[in-house]
């Protein structure tokens, strides 16, 4: 059961990272970077949430299950 949840979190994490990378190339993120030096909060949320989800998914997937 943990392995299935881990794989699902890993997939969700990868999808969120892809959305974050696409959002970082958007016009609004470019304007935000121009004035503040940082991408939009939405972009950061996608990237950080995706990274966290992917790491947790990897841990759950490859952690040895003890009976």
TORTIFI-262674 format. One record per atom (N, C-alpha, C, O, CB): residue number from 1; residue in one letter; atom name; y, x, z. Coordinates in Angstrom, 1 decimal, padded with zeros to 4 digits, always signed. Glycine has a CB too. Layout:
BEGIN
REC   n res atom      y      x      z
REC NUM   A   CA      Y      X      Z
...
//
This chain:
BEGIN
REC   n res atom      y      x      z
REC   1   X    N -001.2 +000.8 +000.0
REC   1   X   CA +000.0 +000.0 +000.0
REC   1   X    C +001.3 +000.9 +000.0
REC   1   X    O +002.2 +000.6 -000.7
REC   1   X   CB +000.0 -000.9 +001.2
REC   2   X    N +001.3 +001.9 +000.8
REC   2   X   CA +002.4 +002.8 +000.8
REC   2   X    C +002.6 +003.5 -000.5
REC   2   X    O +003.8 +003.8 -000.9
REC   2   X   CB +002.3 +003.9 +001.9
REC   3   X    N +001.5 +003.8 -001.2
REC   3   X   CA +001.6 +004.5 -002.5
REC   3   X    C +002.3 +003.6 -003.5
REC   3   X    O +003.1 +004.0 -004.3
REC   3   X   CB +000.3 +004.9 -003.0
REC   4   X    N +002.0 +002.3 -003.5
REC   4   X   CA +002.6 +001.3 -004.4
REC   4   X    C +004.1 +001.2 -004.1
REC   4   X    O +004.9 +001.2 -005.0
REC   4   X   CB +001.9 +000.0 -004.3
REC   5   X    N +004.5 +001.1 -002.9
REC   5   X   CA +005.9 +001.0 -002.5
REC   5   X    C +006.6 +002.3 -002.9
REC   5   X    O +007.7 +002.3 -003.3
REC   5   X   CB +006.0 +000.8 -000.9
REC   6   X    N +005.9 +003.4 -002.7
REC   6   X   CA +006.5 +004.7 -003.1
REC   6   X    C +006.8 +004.8 -004.5
REC   6   X    O +007.8 +005.3 -005.0
REC   6   X   CB +005.6 +005.8 -002.6
REC   7   X    N +005.8 +004.4 -005.3
REC   7   X   CA +006.0 +004.4 -006.8
REC   7   X    C +007.1 +003.5 -007.2
REC   7   X    O +007.9 +003.8 -008.1
REC   7   X   CB +004.7 +004.0 -007.5
REC   8   X    N +007.2 +002.3 -006.6
REC   8   X   CA +008.3 +001.4 -006.9
REC   8   X    C +009.6 +001.9 -006.5
REC   8   X    O +010.6 +001.8 -007.3
REC   8   X   CB +008.1 +000.0 -006.2
REC   9   X    N +009.8 +002.6 -005.4
REC   9   X   CA +011.0 +003.2 -005.0
REC   9   X    C +011.4 +004.4 -005.9
REC   9   X    O +012.6 +004.6 -006.2
REC   9   X   CB +010.9 +003.7 -003.5
REC  10   X    N +010.4 +005.1 -006.3
REC  10   X   CA +010.6 +006.2 -007.3
REC  10   X    C +011.2 +005.7 -008.6
REC  10   X    O +012.1 +006.3 -009.1
REC  10   X   CB +009.4 +007.0 -007.5
REC  11   X    N +010.6 +004.6 -009.1
REC  11   X   CA +011.1 +004.1 -010.4
REC  11   X    C +012.5 +003.5 -010.2
REC  11   X    O +013.3 +003.7 -011.1
REC  11   X   CB +010.1 +002.9 -010.9
REC  12   X    N +012.7 +002.8 -009.1
REC  12   X   CA +014.1 +002.2 -008.9
REC  12   X    C +015.1 +003.4 -008.8
REC  12   X    O +016.2 +003.2 -009.3
REC  12   X   CB +014.1 +001.4 -007.6
REC  13   X    N +014.7 +004.4 -008.1
REC  13   X   CA +015.6 +005.6 -008.0
REC  13   X    C +015.9 +006.2 -009.3
REC  13   X    O +017.1 +006.5 -009.5
REC  13   X   CB +015.0 +006.6 -007.1
REC  14   X    N +015.0 +006.3 -010.2
REC  14   X   CA +015.2 +006.9 -011.5
REC  14   X    C +016.1 +006.0 -012.3
REC  14   X    O +017.0 +006.5 -013.0
REC  14   X   CB +013.9 +007.2 -012.2
REC  15   X    N +015.9 +004.7 -012.2
REC  15   X   CA +016.7 +003.8 -013.0
REC  15   X    C +018.2 +003.8 -012.4
REC  15   X    O +019.1 +003.8 -013.2
REC  15   X   CB +016.2 +002.3 -012.8
REC  16   X    N +018.4 +003.9 -011.1
REC  16   X   CA +019.7 +004.0 -010.6
REC  16   X    C +020.4 +005.3 -011.0
REC  16   X    O +021.6 +005.3 -011.2
REC  16   X   CB +019.6 +003.9 -009.0
REC  17   X    N +019.7 +006.4 -011.0
REC  17   X   CA +020.3 +007.6 -011.4
REC  17   X    C +020.7 +007.5 -012.9
REC  17   X    O +021.8 +008.0 -013.2
REC  17   X   CB +019.3 +008.8 -011.2
REC  18   X    N +019.9 +006.9 -013.7
REC  18   X   CA +020.3 +006.8 -015.1
REC  18   X    C +021.5 +005.9 -015.3
REC  18   X    O +022.4 +006.3 -016.0
REC  18   X   CB +019.1 +006.1 -016.0
REC  19   X    N +021.6 +004.8 -014.5
REC  19   X   CA +022.8 +004.0 -014.5
REC  19   X    C +024.0 +004.7 -014.0
REC  19   X    O +025.1 +004.6 -014.6
REC  19   X   CB +022.6 +002.7 -013.7
REC  20   X    N +023.8 +005.6 -013.0
REC  20   X   CA +024.9 +006.4 -012.5
REC  20   X    C +025.4 +007.4 -013.5
REC  20   X    O +026.6 +007.6 -013.6
REC  20   X   CB +024.5 +007.1 -011.2
REC  21   X    N +024.5 +008.0 -014.2
REC  21   X   CA +024.9 +009.0 -015.2
REC  21   X    C +025.7 +008.3 -016.4
REC  21   X    O +026.7 +008.8 -016.9
REC  21   X   CB +023.7 +009.7 -015.8
REC  22   X    N +025.3 +007.1 -016.7
REC  22   X   CA +026.0 +006.3 -017.8
REC  22   X    C +027.3 +005.9 -017.2
REC  22   X    O +028.3 +005.9 -018.0
REC  22   X   CB +025.1 +005.1 -018.2
REC  23   X    N +027.4 +005.5 -016.0
REC  23   X   CA +028.7 +005.0 -015.4
REC  23   X    C +029.6 +006.2 -015.3
REC  23   X    O +030.8 +006.0 -015.3
REC  23   X   CB +028.4 +004.4 -014.0
REC  24   X    N +029.1 +007.4 -015.1
REC  24   X   CA +030.0 +008.5 -015.0
REC  24   X    C +030.7 +008.9 -016.3
REC  24   X    O +031.7 +009.5 -016.3
REC  24   X   CB +029.2 +009.8 -014.5
REC  25   X    N +030.1 +008.4 -017.4
REC  25   X   CA +030.8 +008.6 -018.7
REC  25   X    C +031.7 +007.5 -019.1
REC  25   X    O +032.2 +007.5 -020.2
REC  25   X   CB +029.7 +008.8 -019.7
REC  26   X    N +031.9 +006.5 -018.2
REC  26   X   CA +032.7 +005.3 -018.6
REC  26   X    C +034.2 +005.7 -018.5
REC  26   X    O +034.6 +006.7 -018.0
REC  26   X   CB +032.4 +004.2 -017.7
REC  27   X    N +035.0 +004.8 -019.1
REC  27   X   CA +036.4 +005.0 -019.2
REC  27   X    C +037.0 +004.9 -017.8
REC  27   X    O +037.8 +005.7 -017.4
REC  27   X   CB +037.1 +004.0 -020.1
REC  28   X    N +036.5 +003.9 -017.0
REC  28   X   CA +037.1 +003.8 -015.6
REC  28   X    C +036.8 +005.0 -014.8
REC  28   X    O +037.6 +005.4 -013.9
REC  28   X   CB +036.6 +002.5 -015.0
REC  29   X    N +035.6 +005.6 -014.9
REC  29   X   CA +035.3 +006.7 -014.1
REC  29   X    C +036.1 +007.9 -014.6
REC  29   X    O +036.5 +008.8 -013.8
REC  29   X   CB +033.8 +007.1 -014.2
REC  30   X    N +036.4 +008.0 -015.9
REC  30   X   CA +037.2 +009.1 -016.4
REC  30   X    C +038.7 +009.0 -015.9
REC  30   X    O +039.3 +010.0 -015.5
REC  30   X   CB +037.2 +009.1 -017.9
REC  31   X    N +039.2 +007.8 -015.8
REC  31   X   CA +040.6 +007.6 -015.3
REC  31   X    C +040.6 +007.9 -013.8
REC  31   X    O +041.5 +008.5 -013.3
REC  31   X   CB +041.0 +006.1 -015.6
REC  32   X    N +039.6 +007.5 -013.1
REC  32   X   CA +039.5 +007.7 -011.7
REC  32   X    C +039.4 +009.3 -011.4
REC  32   X    O +040.1 +009.8 -010.5
REC  32   X   CB +038.3 +007.1 -011.0
REC  33   X    N +038.7 +010.0 -012.2
REC  33   X   CA +038.6 +011.4 -012.1
REC  33   X    C +039.9 +012.1 -012.4
REC  33   X    O +040.3 +013.1 -011.8
REC  33   X   CB +037.5 +012.0 -013.0
REC  34   X    N +040.6 +011.5 -013.4
REC  34   X   CA +041.9 +012.1 -013.8
REC  34   X    C +042.9 +012.0 -012.6
REC  34   X    O +043.6 +013.0 -012.3
REC  34   X   CB +042.5 +011.3 -015.0
REC  35   X    N +043.0 +010.9 -011.9
REC  35   X   CA +044.0 +010.7 -010.8
REC  35   X    C +043.5 +011.2 -009.4
REC  35   X    O +044.3 +011.7 -008.7
REC  35   X   CB +044.4 +009.3 -010.7
REC  36   X    N +042.2 +011.0 -009.1
REC  36   X   CA +041.7 +011.4 -007.8
REC  36   X    C +040.8 +012.6 -007.8
REC  36   X    O +040.6 +013.2 -006.7
REC  36   X   CB +041.0 +010.2 -007.2
REC  37   X    N +040.3 +013.0 -008.9
REC  37   X   CA +039.4 +014.1 -009.0
REC  37   X    C +038.0 +013.8 -008.6
REC  37   X    O +037.1 +014.7 -008.6
REC  37   X   CB +039.9 +015.2 -008.0
REC  38   X    N +037.7 +012.5 -008.4
REC  38   X   CA +036.4 +012.1 -008.1
REC  38   X    C +036.0 +010.8 -008.9
REC  38   X    O +036.9 +010.1 -009.3
REC  38   X   CB +036.2 +011.7 -006.6
REC  39   X    N +034.8 +010.7 -009.2
REC  39   X   CA +034.3 +009.5 -010.0
REC  39   X    C +034.5 +008.2 -009.1
REC  39   X    O +034.8 +008.3 -007.9
REC  39   X   CB +032.9 +009.6 -010.5
REC  40   X    N +034.3 +007.0 -009.7
REC  40   X   CA +034.4 +005.8 -009.0
REC  40   X    C +033.4 +005.6 -007.9
REC  40   X    O +032.3 +006.3 -007.9
REC  40   X   CB +034.4 +004.6 -010.0
REC  41   X    N +033.7 +004.8 -007.0
REC  41   X   CA +032.7 +004.5 -005.9
REC  41   X    C +031.4 +003.9 -006.4
REC  41   X    O +030.3 +004.2 -005.9
REC  41   X   CB +033.3 +003.6 -004.9
REC  42   X    N +031.5 +003.1 -007.5
REC  42   X   CA +030.3 +002.5 -008.1
REC  42   X    C +029.4 +003.6 -008.6
REC  42   X    O +028.2 +003.6 -008.4
REC  42   X   CB +030.7 +001.5 -009.2
REC  43   X    N +030.0 +004.6 -009.3
REC  43   X   CA +029.2 +005.7 -009.9
REC  43   X    C +028.5 +006.5 -008.8
REC  43   X    O +027.3 +006.8 -008.8
REC  43   X   CB +030.1 +006.6 -010.7
REC  44   X    N +029.3 +006.8 -007.7
REC  44   X   CA +028.7 +007.5 -006.6
REC  44   X    C +027.6 +006.7 -005.9
REC  44   X    O +026.6 +007.3 -005.5
REC  44   X   CB +029.8 +007.9 -005.6
REC  45   X    N +027.8 +005.4 -005.8
REC  45   X   CA +026.8 +004.6 -005.2
REC  45   X    C +025.5 +004.6 -006.0
REC  45   X    O +024.4 +004.7 -005.4
REC  45   X   CB +027.3 +003.2 -005.1
REC  46   X    N +025.6 +004.5 -007.3
REC  46   X   CA +024.4 +004.6 -008.1
REC  46   X    C +023.7 +005.9 -008.0
REC  46   X    O +022.5 +006.0 -007.8
REC  46   X   CB +024.8 +004.3 -009.6
REC  47   X    N +024.5 +007.0 -008.0
REC  47   X   CA +023.8 +008.3 -008.0
REC  47   X    C +023.2 +008.6 -006.6
REC  47   X    O +022.1 +009.1 -006.6
REC  47   X   CB +024.9 +009.4 -008.3
REC  48   X    N +024.0 +008.4 -005.6
REC  48   X   CA +023.5 +008.7 -004.2
REC  48   X    C +022.3 +007.7 -003.8
REC  48   X    O +021.3 +008.1 -003.3
REC  48   X   CB +024.6 +008.5 -003.2
REC  49   X    N +022.5 +006.4 -004.2
REC  49   X   CA +021.4 +005.5 -003.9
REC  49   X    C +020.1 +005.8 -004.7
REC  49   X    O +019.0 +005.7 -004.1
REC  49   X   CB +021.8 +004.1 -004.2
REC  50   X    N +020.3 +006.2 -005.9
REC  50   X   CA +019.1 +006.6 -006.7
REC  50   X    C +018.4 +007.8 -006.2
REC  50   X    O +017.2 +007.9 -006.2
REC  50   X   CB +019.6 +006.8 -008.2
REC  51   X    N +019.2 +008.8 -005.8
REC  51   X   CA +018.6 +010.0 -005.3
REC  51   X    C +017.9 +009.8 -004.0
REC  51   X    O +016.8 +010.3 -003.8
REC  51   X   CB +019.7 +011.1 -005.0
REC  52   X    N +018.5 +009.0 -003.1
REC  52   X   CA +017.8 +008.6 -001.8
REC  52   X    C +016.5 +007.9 -002.1
REC  52   X    O +015.5 +008.1 -001.5
REC  52   X   CB +018.8 +007.8 -000.9
REC  53   X    N +016.6 +006.9 -003.0
REC  53   X   CA +015.4 +006.1 -003.3
REC  53   X    C +014.3 +006.9 -003.9
REC  53   X    O +013.2 +006.7 -003.6
REC  53   X   CB +015.8 +004.9 -004.2
REC  54   X    N +014.7 +007.8 -004.8
REC  54   X   CA +013.7 +008.7 -005.4
REC  54   X    C +013.0 +009.6 -004.4
REC  54   X    O +011.8 +009.8 -004.5
REC  54   X   CB +014.4 +009.5 -006.6
REC  55   X    N +013.8 +010.2 -003.5
REC  55   X   CA +013.2 +011.1 -002.5
REC  55   X    C +012.3 +010.3 -001.6
REC  55   X    O +011.2 +010.8 -001.3
REC  55   X   CB +014.4 +011.8 -001.7
REC  56   X    N +012.7 +009.2 -001.1
REC  56   X   CA +011.8 +008.4 -000.3
REC  56   X    C +010.6 +008.0 -001.0
REC  56   X    O +009.5 +008.0 -000.5
REC  56   X   CB +012.6 +007.1 +000.3
REC  57   X    N +010.8 +007.6 -002.3
REC  57   X   CA +009.6 +007.2 -003.1
REC  57   X    C +008.6 +008.4 -003.3
REC  57   X    O +007.4 +008.2 -003.2
REC  57   X   CB +010.0 +006.7 -004.5
REC  58   X    N +009.2 +009.6 -003.5
REC  58   X   CA +008.3 +010.7 -003.6
REC  58   X    C +007.5 +011.0 -002.3
REC  58   X    O +006.3 +011.3 -002.4
REC  58   X   CB +009.1 +012.0 -004.0
REC  59   X    N +008.2 +010.9 -001.2
REC  59   X   CA +007.6 +011.2 +000.1
REC  59   X    C +006.5 +010.1 +000.3
REC  59   X    O +005.4 +010.5 +000.7
REC  59   X   CB +008.6 +011.1 +001.2
REC  60   X    N +006.7 +008.9 +000.1
REC  60   X   CA +005.7 +007.8 +000.3
REC  60   X    C +004.6 +008.0 -000.7
REC  60   X    O +003.4 +007.7 -000.3
REC  60   X   CB +006.4 +006.4 +000.2
REC  61   X    N +004.8 +008.4 -001.9
REC  61   X   CA +003.8 +008.5 -002.9
REC  61   X    C +002.8 +009.7 -002.6
REC  61   X    O +001.6 +009.5 -002.8
REC  61   X   CB +004.4 +008.7 -004.3
REC  62   X    N +003.4 +010.8 -002.2
REC  62   X   CA +002.6 +012.0 -002.1
REC  62   X    C +002.2 +012.3 -000.7
REC  62   X    O +001.5 +013.3 -000.4
REC  62   X   CB +003.3 +013.1 -002.7
REC  63   X    N +002.6 +011.5 +000.3
REC  63   X   CA +002.3 +011.8 +001.7
REC  63   X    C +000.8 +011.4 +001.9
REC  63   X    O +000.3 +010.4 +001.3
REC  63   X   CB +003.1 +010.9 +002.7
REC  64   X    N +000.1 +012.3 +002.6
REC  64   X   CA -001.3 +012.0 +002.8
REC  64   X    C -001.5 +010.9 +003.7
REC  64   X    O -000.9 +010.8 +004.8
REC  64   X   CB -002.0 +013.3 +003.3
REC  65   X    N -002.3 +009.9 +003.3
REC  65   X   CA -002.6 +008.7 +004.1
REC  65   X    C -003.7 +009.0 +005.1
REC  65   X    O -004.8 +009.4 +004.6
REC  65   X   CB -002.9 +007.5 +003.3
REC  66   X    N -003.5 +008.9 +006.3
REC  66   X   CA -004.5 +009.1 +007.4
REC  66   X    C -005.0 +007.8 +007.9
REC  66   X    O -004.2 +006.9 +008.3
REC  66   X   CB -003.9 +010.0 +008.5
REC  67   X    N -006.3 +007.7 +008.0
REC  67   X   CA -006.9 +006.5 +008.4
REC  67   X    C -007.0 +006.4 +009.9
REC  67   X    O -007.5 +005.5 +010.5
REC  67   X   CB -008.3 +006.3 +007.8
//
